[in-house]
Amino acid sequence: MRRWNGWGDDTREYPLPEGAAAFLEEAAGPGQPPQDAALEDVIAAVPESRLPAHPLVTTDAETRVRHARGQSFPDWMAMRAGRFGAFPDGVAFPISGEEVQALIQYAQAAGIRLIPYGGGTSVVGHINPLGGSDPVLTVSLARLNRLESIDTASGLACFGAGVNGPDLEAQLRAHGFTLGHYPQSFELSTLGGWIATRSSGQQSLHYGRIEKLFSGGVVETLRGRLELPDFPASAAGPDLREIVLGSEGRMGVITQATVRAARLPEYEAFHAVFLPDWGRAQAAVQAIIQAGLPLSLLRLSTPVETETTLALAGHERLIGALEGLLRLRGVGEDKCMLMIGITGRAKTVKTALGEAVDIARQHGGVHVGQTFGKQWIKGRFDTPYLRNTLWERGYAIDTLETAVSWDRVPAMVDGLEAALRAEGEDAGERIHVFTHLSHLYPIGSSVYVTYLFRLAADPDETLSRWQDMKRRASETVVALGGTISHQHGVGTDHAPYLPAEKGALGMETIRALYGQFDPDGILNPGKLYA
Ligand SMILES: Cc1cc2nc3c(=O)[nH]c(=O)nc-3n(C[C@H](O)[C@H](O)[C@H](O)COP(=O)(O)OP(=O)(O)OC[C@H]3O[C@@H](n4cnc5c(N)ncnc54)[C@H](O)[C@@H]3O)c2cc1C
């Protein structure tokens, strides 16, 4: 069963490898396991539902608890400390577009706020009820999860929008296709959620972001049904898919989505290269991406992320041998790990790998083959389980992300890391911060920062520490010319910073656009914009 207060299936654990506990203590100080709330106590505190009865709506308390929060840091604090604030007054699990439309009409007639819910993996407060006097209905798309049709000649597949990553891939693979969209939340996040948040998968270099994969579909709105045809391309005015992408539940409920699937690749492999320092490593990846090679993944870790990844991977003997080899080749303590993925026709992509490795070598890189790549691909969806383990040992982990042009990447990495560390120093705490570049473009890169810190004895103190770090880091993103999100979206946590990049006219346009579909502001209020 899915964990109610953490990540993933409650039968799966991520035990800390040997040596990792000592590494954490050295990096952030000794952790104190927190006192988590019990599910029964949280359920007992759920207030009476304010919803009028409806045959599609359950007001069962546990179901409401399980749909009240996502996966942001404040969500974790709320779930673990049992301080939820608001709960949805009910949850519905429609099985058709008609049922979704009936629920929308019910919400409108009774002054109910409606939150579309995919996998609940939002890390920015997208699916949380915000409290207030109006009742809240959460509409889960979980039962709209089937492959409706597939056109194998064109690679177009139409799904119920609530399908999650593994189910979507399994249904496509049965026909010899893949979507290739692999966010780290793949296990639980859904197609509709990916579209509504403009998600990016780990192999977007080859398959494209969700913007490229989303070909058409159906959105149920307060003004009726909007159907988006799936043309290969069109010059017929503005593309309405663009207003669905990133709509964060404010425009309507996406019930069906047609995606552009690819035939299963003939060949796929992930190789690691180690570069001697961060400066040379950045120069290498910039040159590789600008060479336009058909790669599927480039992921470059800073020296601290490289060291942390190796420490948390276990395999001490293997890593000791690797470090000895690297030292002989001039790659020492400041080493940066670069993962290179290739996906596609064997001959073409092996040639591309060779060219990428050659470029890396010109910057002092040492190619170490597939061992680390195989480990990474095997465990890439397990890593979120580490968050459960760390929490239980008294450590919190969170991430921040943005994207900037290449000239701003070094300043953004330094600025974000310094902002988080400085906030820690002010609180008398050590913040263990590390960064990678994982979505690269010829004109720039995403910057993805992970930070680990100790939980305070008092949950309010931990939350306030996180709020200070988040505020300082978000202000740094804005000041250094980055987008407030490259892939996680806006929700509530990033909403205060959106006007800085959209401008007053831009914000007015977004409000007017979604107001056209939902003039009374019934759908997911307070998310994306106030
Ligand atoms: C461990 C972890 C790793 C992550 N890694 C990545 C990553 O690599 N790349 C990435 O892009 N993101 C990542 N995320 C963030 C998150 O998974 C994405 O934002 C994802 O797209 C959310 O999908 P979901 O189905 O869980 O949506 P939810 O969290 O349920 O909802 C998100 C938003 O979309 C709206 N929505 C959902 N479904 C619909 C629908 N059918 N119609 C209308 N609106 C809808 C909701 O109202 C809400 O505003 C990660 C999150 C976690 C916890």
PDBQT file of the ligand as one rigid body, heavy atoms in Angstrom, charges set to zero:
ROOT
HETATM    1  C1  LIG A 601      10.592  12.235  -5.668  1.00  0.00    +0.000 C 
HETATM    2  C2  LIG A 601      10.083  13.166  -6.723  1.00  0.00    +0.000 A 
HETATM    3  C3  LIG A 601      10.776  13.293  -7.916  1.00  0.00    +0.000 A 
HETATM    4  C4  LIG A 601      10.313  14.160  -8.900  1.00  0.00    +0.000 A 
HETATM    5  N1  LIG A 601      10.988  14.226 -10.086  1.00  0.00    +0.000 NA
HETATM    6  C5  LIG A 601      10.511  14.987 -11.081  1.00  0.00    +0.000 A 
HETATM    7  C6  LIG A 601      11.170  15.032 -12.350  1.00  0.00    +0.000 A 
HETATM    8  O1  LIG A 601      12.184  14.349 -12.563  1.00  0.00    +0.000 OA
HETATM    9  N2  LIG A 601      10.644  15.806 -13.319  1.00  0.00    +0.000 N 
HETATM   10  C7  LIG A 601       9.504  16.528 -13.111  1.00  0.00    +0.000 A 
HETATM   11  O2  LIG A 601       9.040  17.190 -14.037  1.00  0.00    +0.000 OA
HETATM   12  N3  LIG A 601       8.877  16.528 -11.920  1.00  0.00    +0.000 NA
HETATM   13  C8  LIG A 601       9.333  15.769 -10.918  1.00  0.00    +0.000 A 
HETATM   14  N4  LIG A 601       8.683  15.750  -9.705  1.00  0.00    +0.000 N 
HETATM   15  C9  LIG A 601       7.500  16.584  -9.487  1.00  0.00    +0.000 C 
HETATM   16  C10 LIG A 601       6.151  15.900  -9.833  1.00  0.00    +0.000 C 
HETATM   17  O3  LIG A 601       6.297  14.508  -9.882  1.00  0.00    +0.000 OA
HETATM   18  C11 LIG A 601       5.635  16.432 -11.149  1.00  0.00    +0.000 C 
HETATM   19  O4  LIG A 601       5.231  17.776 -10.984  1.00  0.00    +0.000 OA
HETATM   20  C12 LIG A 601       4.483  15.619 -11.765  1.00  0.00    +0.000 C 
HETATM   21  O5  LIG A 601       4.275  16.084 -13.060  1.00  0.00    +0.000 OA
HETATM   22  C13 LIG A 601       3.192  15.700 -10.975  1.00  0.00    +0.000 C 
HETATM   23  O6  LIG A 601       2.328  14.707 -11.474  1.00  0.00    +0.000 OA
HETATM   24  P1  LIG A 601       1.141  14.112 -10.582  1.00  0.00    +0.000 P 
HETATM   25  O7  LIG A 601       0.370  13.198 -11.442  1.00  0.00    +0.000 OA
HETATM   26  O8  LIG A 601       1.658  13.572  -9.331  1.00  0.00    +0.000 OA
HETATM   27  O9  LIG A 601       0.293  15.428 -10.326  1.00  0.00    +0.000 OA
HETATM   28  P2  LIG A 601      -0.308  15.978  -8.971  1.00  0.00    +0.000 P 
HETATM   29  O10 LIG A 601       0.772  16.196  -7.991  1.00  0.00    +0.000 OA
HETATM   30  O11 LIG A 601      -1.454  15.151  -8.545  1.00  0.00    +0.000 OA
HETATM   31  O12 LIG A 601      -0.864  17.389  -9.465  1.00  0.00    +0.000 OA
HETATM   32  C14 LIG A 601       0.002  18.396  -9.897  1.00  0.00    +0.000 C 
HETATM   33  C15 LIG A 601      -0.818  19.520 -10.526  1.00  0.00    +0.000 C 
HETATM   34  O13 LIG A 601      -1.401  19.066 -11.730  1.00  0.00    +0.000 OA
HETATM   35  C16 LIG A 601      -2.814  19.166 -11.685  1.00  0.00    +0.000 C 
HETATM   36  N5  LIG A 601      -3.348  17.980 -12.347  1.00  0.00    +0.000 N 
HETATM   37  C17 LIG A 601      -3.003  16.692 -12.134  1.00  0.00    +0.000 A 
HETATM   38  N6  LIG A 601      -3.695  15.894 -12.959  1.00  0.00    +0.000 NA
HETATM   39  C18 LIG A 601      -4.518  16.692 -13.678  1.00  0.00    +0.000 A 
HETATM   40  C19 LIG A 601      -5.497  16.468 -14.679  1.00  0.00    +0.000 A 
HETATM   41  N7  LIG A 601      -5.766  15.247 -15.139  1.00  0.00    +0.000 N 
HETATM   42  N8  LIG A 601      -6.158  17.538 -15.186  1.00  0.00    +0.000 NA
HETATM   43  C20 LIG A 601      -5.889  18.788 -14.766  1.00  0.00    +0.000 A 
HETATM   44  N9  LIG A 601      -4.961  19.053 -13.829  1.00  0.00    +0.000 NA
HETATM   45  C21 LIG A 601      -4.289  18.020 -13.291  1.00  0.00    +0.000 A 
HETATM   46  C22 LIG A 601      -3.184  19.247 -10.229  1.00  0.00    +0.000 C 
HETATM   47  O14 LIG A 601      -4.384  19.951 -10.018  1.00  0.00    +0.000 OA
HETATM   48  C23 LIG A 601      -1.989  20.005  -9.670  1.00  0.00    +0.000 C 
HETATM   49  O15 LIG A 601      -2.152  21.378  -9.861  1.00  0.00    +0.000 OA
HETATM   50  C24 LIG A 601       9.139  14.913  -8.688  1.00  0.00    +0.000 A 
HETATM   51  C25 LIG A 601       8.439  14.763  -7.479  1.00  0.00    +0.000 A 
HETATM   52  C26 LIG A 601       8.900  13.905  -6.513  1.00  0.00    +0.000 A 
HETATM   53  C27 LIG A 601       8.129  13.753  -5.241  1.00  0.00    +0.000 C 
ENDROOT
TORSDOF 0
